[in-house]
């Protein structure tokens, strides 16, 4: 069932460069960016006691598929325009594969408007902003399921390390870090009638993604190929290749 979505709008992108406490002569750098990541929710909704009073018990579980995260590493032997020859190497690294799954644990919800109610569901973010309209699931006895797409506010933080900056054809650069997801919640709405003066309503909320859920990004090396001590940029990308903000200039390899 498809419904119009209200996009979760990020308040902005924050890029920060900080020094680590490692004993290296060069300071490793951390790059962070906040962005709206596509997620797909597949929910199984099981109900028991539909004709009980004051209402049934509904259990939700399922999985969430993430839109993925990539980083594009750009190495150049000079700033474009200052010399006639510029060798540029562009390499894409998959940090969080497209379709990475997060399991939604089983959790019960109690209805409270009498036997065999009509059931709706509505998704909202950790700040209480609605991400969808109410989605009608049907009568309790009909068996319920759901597939929906959302945007989830996410924060990526990458630790970047460089070595062998004066090597030929280029240095080794290593990425690692984590992806933090903001909260996603669902509200079940039980009604004993579609409309009318005698409509009774009950609501119950469940957590789908706890706020601050962290996915670790394992370290992975990239071999450069633009000569010794190149200039380094990185560009964060969605899993489908859509750019997240602008490419960030980090400096010379030996400055990382």
N, C-alpha and C positions, 0 to 999 in steps of 0.2 A: 504494500500500500504506500503510495507516494503522496506526500503532503508538502505544501510550500514551506521552505525552511527560512528561518531568520538567522543570518550569518552571525556568528560570534565575532565581533569586531575587536581586534587587538588594540590596546591603547597606544601602541607604538613599538618600535624595535630598539632594543638596548644592546649596544656593542661595547664590551669592556675588555681591556687588555690588562692582565695582572701578572705579576711575577710569582713564580712558585718558590718554595723554600728548598729546592734541590741545591746540591752543592756544585752544580755545573757553573762554568764561567759565564755562560750565556743564560739569560732568563727565558725559560719556557713561557709560552703565552696561552691564555685562555680566551676564547672568543665565544660570546653568548649572543643569542638572538631569540626574541619572542615572536611567535607567528601562529596563524590559525591553521591547524593540521586537519585534513579530512579524515573522518573515521566512519566506519560502517558497523552498525549494531545489528546483530542477529540474536533475537531473544526467543526463548521457549517459555511459554506461559502455561503452567499446569494448574488446574483448579479442582478442588474437591469440596464436597458438602454444598453444592450449588443451591440446594433447596433448604439448607439449614437456616435457622434464625439465631442471631440477627443478620448473618451473611456468610458467604463461603470463605475458604482459605485459598489464596492464590500464591503459587510459587513461581518465581522468575529465575531463569539462568540463561546461559548462552555465551557468546563471545563477541569481541570487538576487533575489527580489522583496522590497522593503522595505515595512513597514507604514505608512510615511509619518509626517510630523510637521507639525503646525499650531500656530499661536499665536493666541490670542484676546486682542484688545486691548479693554480696558474703560476708558472715559473717563467721569467724572462731575463735575458742577459743585460737588458737596459730598458730605461723608460722610453716608451714609444715616441718617436719624433726627434730625439736627441742624436740618433745615429741612423744611418740608412739601413743597417741590418739589425733586425731584432729577432732572436730565436725564442719562440714561445712554446712551452709544453703545457697542455691542458689535460688533466686526468680526473675522471670522476670516480669517487669512492662511495660505495653504498654503506651507510652507517646503520640505518634501520631499514631492512628490506620492505618493499611494498607488500601489504597484506599481512604483516606481523600480527599475530593473534594475542589478545589478552582475554583470559577467561573471566566470565561474570559468575561469581559463586552463587550457589542456590540461596535464596532468602525468601521467607514467607511474608505474605501481606494478608491482613484480615479485612474483609469487607464488612459493612455494617448497615445495610439498608434492606434487609430481608432476603428471602429466597430468590435464586436465579436472577441476579441483577444484570443490567447492561453495564459494560465495562469500557472505559476509555483509558488511554495512557498519554502522558505529556512529558517531554524531556526539557530539562532546564540546567543551567550551569551553576557553578559553586557560588555565584553572587545572587542567584535567584532569578536570573533573566531567562525567559522562556525561549527555547531553541526551536520548538515546533508548536503548531496548534494542537488541540486535543485530537488524538487519533482514535477513532472508534474501532474497538476490537470485536465486539459482538456480545451475545448473551453468554453467561457463564457456562452453560451446558454445551456450547458449540465447539469448544476447543480453540485455543488462541495461539497465534504466532505473529512475529513482527520482523520486518527488515527495513531499516532506515539509515540515511546518511546524515552526518553532522559535520560541523567544524569545531574542533576542540583547541582551546588556547594552550600552546605548548612552549616550553623553554628549552632550547638546546644549548649545551655548554661543552665546548671541545678544548682539550688540552693538546697543544701542538708542540712537538719537539723536533729539532733538526740536528743532524750530524753529518760529518764529512762534507762541509760546505765548499771546500776547495777541491773536491774530487772531480774527475772527468769521467763520464759526461755530466755528472750532477750529484747532488746530495741525497741523503735519505731523510725523509720527513715522516714522522709518526703522528697519527691521530688517535685520540681516545676521548672518553667523556661520558655524558649521559643526556637523556631526553626526559624532561619532567612534564607530566600531563596535568592539566587543571581538572577540577572535579566535574563529573557528569552525573546527574541524578534523574530519576523517573518518578512521576506522580501517577498513581492509579486512582481513577475516579469511578466510583460505583453509584449508579442511579437506578431507582426502581421504575422510572418512566422517562421517556424522551423529553416530554414537556408537560406542562399542566400545573394546576394549583396544588396537587397532592404529590409533587415530586419530592422524594427524599434523596439525599446525597451524602456520601462519605468519601474521604480521601486518605491515602496512605502513601508515604514516600519511601523510596529505596535508593541506595547509593550504587551507581553503576561503575564509575571510576572514582576512587578516593582522591581527593585533592592532594597533589604532590606526589602521585605515583611516579616512580623513577625507573626508567629502562637504561641499563648500562650499555655503553658503546665500547666494545673491546678494542684494544690497541691494534692498529694495523699500519704497516709501513708502506711508503710510496717512494719509488726511486725516481729522482729527477733526471732530466736529460737536456738541460739548456746551458751546460758549462758550469764552471766553478762559481760559488758564491752568488747565486742568482737572486733577483728580486722576487718576492713571494706575495701572491694574493690568494685569498680563498673566497669562494662563493657558495653559500648554503642553498640547497635545492630541495623542493618537495620530491617525493618518490616518483612522480611523473615527469620530473625535470623542470618544473616551474621554479623560477628564481625566488628566493626569499631575500628581499632587500637588494642592496648593491654588493658587488665584490668588495672585500675589505683588504686594504694594503697593509701587510704586516711588517715590511721592511726587507733588508738584506737577510739572507740565510743566516749569516753569522751574528745577526742581532736577535734571533729567536732563542 
